[in-house]
Amino acid sequence: MDNIIVKRLLRGFWVITALALVGLAFYWLIPLLYPFLIAWLIAYAMNPLVGFLQKKVKLPRWLAVTLGILVFFGGASVVLSAVVTRSVKELIHLTQSFDLHIEKWKSFFISWTQSEGIQNIIGEINKFIKNNPDYQHTINQNINRTTETISSVVTNMVTSFLNGIVNLLTSLPNLGVILLVIILATFFISKNWDRHLRSMTGWVPLPFRKTVKDVWGDLQKALFGYLRAQFIMISITAVIVLAGLLIIGVDSAFTFALLIGFVDLLPYLGVGTIMVPWLVYAYISGDIRLGIGLSILYGVILIARQLIEPKVLASSVGLDPLPTLIGMFVGLKLFGVLGLIIGPVSFVVISAVNRANVFRDLRNYIVNGRIH
């Protein structure tokens, strides 16, 4: 009996050690090899087009790969350039009109402080300070402390923004080198796709090939299905928001549509995190027309999502809202903004591994000494 327990402990220790080594290898190697991982994903996405050009159009493999790269990166460059140009243009316009909004908020705040109720409260405070002079010093200290805190926060925000711009400008040469490496790696990987695929298959031990095949098949359906569904839903939301804001006559509609579409990644909260405060502010500030327009637009988005989302998700494997939210929060803490995508994708990968019975096989190995 003791011998069986010792063997199970040793097998468990071996499994934990192997998983830890794999995790550490990913942690150390991903920062070094991520351009080649991106290149492999691009080559995988291009493979249907390259295969079509090679088999149907009868082009040599290298020429088909070259055309595929030109189509992929050329199309991405055109779309990205158009998005950045339009966003910068609207951001400049939004910045120029920001002073008008500040004056509007200032007038609103002044009129609010001059209302009868606020003046009565101010009068009561003055009476309290007059009757209790000892509190005046404490109040002044708290006001000064609050002012210093606000000034520090604003200074840090401005400093962080300027440092971000400097870091972006200084990283442009490095980004250019990385992009060149990705393009070249994509060409070589795609050109010899079948040979690389056979080599990768040969690295996997024979007893594990079926498991790896099951994991990869489920992962293809789950991961790419999840990403496809999220892209479709974000695109639909952004298009609806853009059309609605253009109809309402909101300035910088394109930038707002991109922002709201990105925020739509948040489960359940989604567009409401921006739309609800915006329409509430519109009503409070007296812009009833804008408030009604945003309310109708928000309702249209909710109805459209309820009608479209089930059909989109029916062909993909996604996640429940709670695991998605947990994954996004953990990813945000570990990887920053990119973690909003890495976190949920990691949960999809874990779910695919679980559905392929990998965890069950590991348990069987630890308990019984065999996989199946």
N, C-alpha and C positions, 0 to 999 in steps of 0.2 A: 504493500500500500504506500509506504513511504517512498519507494523507488518510483512509483507512478507519479506521485506529487512532485518529486524532484525533476522528473523528465518534463512534466507540464510547466513547471517554473522555468526550466532552461529554455523550452520552446517559446514560452511567452517572452522571456528576456531577449531571445534572438529576434522575435517578431518586432518587439518594441525598438530594439537597437537598429534593425534594418529600416523600419519606418522613420526613425529619427535621422539616420544617415541620409535617406532619400530626401527628407525635409531640409536638412542642412545643405545638401547638394543643390537643391532648387534655390535655397536662400542665397548661396554663394555664387551659383552659376547664372541665375536669371539676369542680374545686373550686367554680366559680361556677355551673355549670349542672346539677350532679348531682341537685337536687330535680326538675328537669324530665325528666331521664333516668329517674329512678325513676317519675315520673308516667306517662311514656310506656310503661314496662314494665307498670305496673299497668293502664293503659288497654288495652294489648295483651292482657293476661291476662283482662280483663273483657269483651273484645269479643264472644266467643261468647254470654255471658249477655245482654249488651245487644242483640245481634242477635236472639236468641230472643224477648226481651221486646218488641222493636220489630215483628218480623215475625209471630210467632205470637199474642202477646197484644194486638197492635195498639196499643201505647203510643207516644206521641210520643218522639222520640229523646231529648229533654232529660229526660223523666220516666224513661225506661229507664236512662239514664246515672245519674240520681240514685239510683234503686233499686239499681243495680249497686254504686255507691259505698257506699251504706248497708250492703249485704250484705257487701261485701269488708272495709271498715274496721270495721264492727260485729262481724263474726265474728272478725277479727284481734284486736280489743280484748278481746272476751270470752275468747278462748283465751289471750292474753297476760296478762290480769288473773288468770285462774285459775292459770296456770303460776307467775307471780310470787308470788301469795298463798301457794300451796302450798309453793314453794321457800323463801320467807322463814320460813314456819312451821316447816319441817323444819330449816332452818339454825339457827333459835333453839333448837330442841330439841337439835340436834347440838352447839351451843355449850355448852348447859347440861350435857350429858353428857360434855363434853370433859375436865372435871376428873377424872371417874372413870377415863377412859382414861389420863390422866397418872399417877394413882396406881397404876394397874395396870402401866404401863410402868416406873414408879419401883421398884415391888416386884420386878418381873422383873429389872431391872438390878442391884438390891441383891443378890438371891439369886444372880445370875450372878457378880457380883464376889466373893461369899463362897464360891464353889465351890473345891474343892481345887486344881484346875488353875490358876485365876486367882490364888489365894493363893500358890502356889509361884512363879508368874511375878513377883508383887509382891515376894516375898521375895528372889528373885534380883536384881531391880532395886535393892532397898535395899542388898543386899550390894555390888553394883557401885558405887553412889553412895558407900557407906562406904569402900570401897577406893580410889575415885578421886574425892576431894573436889573436884577442879578441874572436873569435869563438872557438879556440882550447880548452879553459877551459870548455865551454858549451858542446862541443862534448865529452870531456873526462868524464864530469859528466853524460851525457846520456849513454855513454858506461858502466860506473860503475853501474849506476842504472839498466840498462838492464841485466848486469851480475849478480847483486844481485837478481833480479827478477827470472831469470832462475835458479839460484842456489836454491832459496827458493822453487820454483815449484818442482825441482828434489828432494830436501830433503823431501818435503811434500809427494810426490809420494812414495818414498822409505819407509818413516815412516808409511804411510797408508797401504802399502803392508805388512810390517812386523807386524803391529798391527792386520791386518786381519788374518795373520797366527796364531798369539797368541790367538786371539779371537776364531778362529776355533778350536784350540787345547783345549782351556779351556771349550768350549761348548760341546765337545764330550760326557762327562758323561751325561749332560742334554739331548742331542740328543738320547742317549741310553735309558734313562727313557721314553722319549716321544715315541720312537719307540715301546717300550714294552707296553705302554698304548694303542697305536694304534692297536697293534696285539691283545691284550686281548679284547679291545672294538669291534674290527671287529668280533671276535669269538662270543661274546655274542649277538651282533646285528644280525649277520647272523643266529645264532642258533635259535633265536626267531623272525625271520623276519616277519612272518605273524602277530604275536601278536603285535609287535611294529607298524606295518603298520595300524592295526585296531585302536590302541591307538591314533596314529597321526591323523587318519581320524576322530575319536571321538572328538578331540579337536576343529575341525573346525565347526563353527555353520552351521546348515542345510541350511540357505539361501545362504551361500557362497561356499558350496561344489562344485556346478557345475562350478563356476568361478575358484576355486582352481584347479579343475580337468582339465579345459581347459588350464589354465596357465601351469600346470605341463606337460600336453601332448605336448603343443607347445614348452615348454622349453626343454623337452627331445629331440625333433627333432632339435631345433635351437642350443642349447648349445652343446650337445654331437655331433651333426652333424658338428658344427663349429670346435670343438676340434679335431674330427676325420679327417676332411679335412685338418686342419693345420698340424697335425701329418703326414699324408700321403704325403703332399707336401714337408714338411721339410725332410722327409726320402728319398723321390725321389731325391730331390736336393743334399742331402748329399752323396747318393750313386753315382750319376752322377759325382759330384765333386771328390769323392774319386777315382773312376775309371779313370777319366781324369788325375788327378794329378799323379796317379801311372804310367799311360802310358807316361806322360811327363817326369817322373823321379824326381818329387819334393820331397825333404825330408819332414818328418813330415806330410805326406799327410792326415793321419787319423785326426790329430788335426785340420788342416786347414779345412777339410771337416765338422767336427763338428761345428767349428766356423761359417763357411759360411752357414751351414744349419740353425743354430740358428738365424743368421742375416736375413735369408730369411723370418722371421716373419714380417719384415718391409714392408708395402704395397708399391708396385711399385719400391721402392729403392732396397730392397732385396739384392741379391748377388752382385749387382753392387757397393755397398758401399765398398766392399773389392776387387772384381775382377777388376774393372776399374782402381783404383789407382795402383794395383799390376801390371797389364799388361802395364800401361803407364810407370811405373818405370822400368820394364824389357826392354822396348824399349829405354828409356833414358840411362840406364846403359850399353847398348850395347848387352844385352842378347836377341838377335833377336829370337833364337829358343824358349826360354821360352815365350817371348811375343806373338809369333805366336800361340804357344800351348794354352796359356791362352785365347787368342782371340777366337780361335776355340771352346774351352771349354765353354766360356761365351755364344757364339752363340748357341751351342747345348743346354745349360740350358734354354735360352730364348725360343727356338723353342719347347723344351720338355714341358715347362710350358704352352705355348700357346695351345699345343695339349692336355695335360693331365688335366690342371686345370679346364676347363669347365665341363669335365666329372666327376671330383671329387666333384666339388661344386654343380653339378646338383642334387645330393642326399643329400645335406645338406643345411642348412640356414646360410649364412654368413653375412657379413656386407660390405657396400660400403667402398672404400679406405679411404675417408675423416673421417667418424666416427671411423674407426679402428685406424687411425693415432691420432685422438684426444684422443681416449680412451687410447692408449699406452702412449701418452705424459702425460696425467693427472695421469694415474696409476704409471708411472715412478716417477713423482714428489711426489706422496702420499705414495707409497709402495716400492720404489726402483726398482730393477731389476724384482722382482716378479710382479710388476705392469704392465709389458709388456704383461702379460697374464690376470691379474685381470681387467685391463681397458677394452679391447675388450669384455671380457666375461660379464662385467657389462652392456655394451651396448646391448649385445645379450639378457640378462635377461630383460632389459627395453623394448626392442622390443617385446619380448614374452608377457610381461604384457600388452603392448599396443594392440597387436593383439588379446588378450583375452578380450578386451574392458573394462579393469579395470578402466582406466582413464575416459572413457565415463560413466561408472556406478557411479564413484565418482562425476562427474559433475552433473549427473541426481539427485544424492542424495542431493547435495548442492542446486541445483536450485528447484527441485520438491519435495524433501523429500522422494523419493523412488529410488531404485536402477535401475530398468528397466523402 
